Amino acid sequence: MPLPSVHFGVLKTFLLNITTAPLI
């Protein structure tokens, strides 16, 4: 079973957006 790299990329971007949102 291959790793869902696309889903991982979207998830990482989503988490990064959450962590940077309060700073803006």
The 8 nearest C-alpha neighbors of each residue, nearest first, counted from 0:
[[1, 2, 3, 4, 6, 5, 7, 8],
 [2, 0, 3, 4, 5, 6, 7, 8],
 [1, 3, 4, 0, 7, 5, 6, 8],
 [4, 2, 6, 5, 7, 1, 8, 0],
 [5, 3, 7, 6, 2, 8, 1, 9],
 [4, 6, 8, 7, 3, 9, 10, 2],
 [5, 7, 9, 3, 8, 4, 10, 11],
 [8, 6, 4, 10, 5, 9, 11, 3],
 [7, 9, 11, 5, 10, 6, 4, 12],
 [10, 8, 12, 6, 7, 11, 13, 5],
 [9, 11, 13, 7, 8, 12, 6, 14],
 [12, 10, 14, 8, 13, 9, 7, 15],
 [11, 13, 15, 9, 10, 14, 16, 8],
 [14, 12, 10, 16, 11, 15, 9, 17],
 [13, 15, 17, 11, 16, 12, 10, 18],
 [16, 14, 12, 18, 17, 13, 11, 19],
 [15, 17, 13, 19, 14, 18, 20, 12],
 [18, 16, 14, 20, 15, 19, 13, 21],
 [17, 19, 15, 16, 20, 14, 21, 22],
 [18, 20, 16, 22, 17, 21, 15, 23],
 [19, 21, 17, 22, 23, 18, 16, 15],
 [22, 20, 23, 19, 18, 17, 16, 15],
 [23, 21, 19, 20, 18, 17, 16, 15],
 [22, 21, 20, 19, 18, 16, 17, 15]]
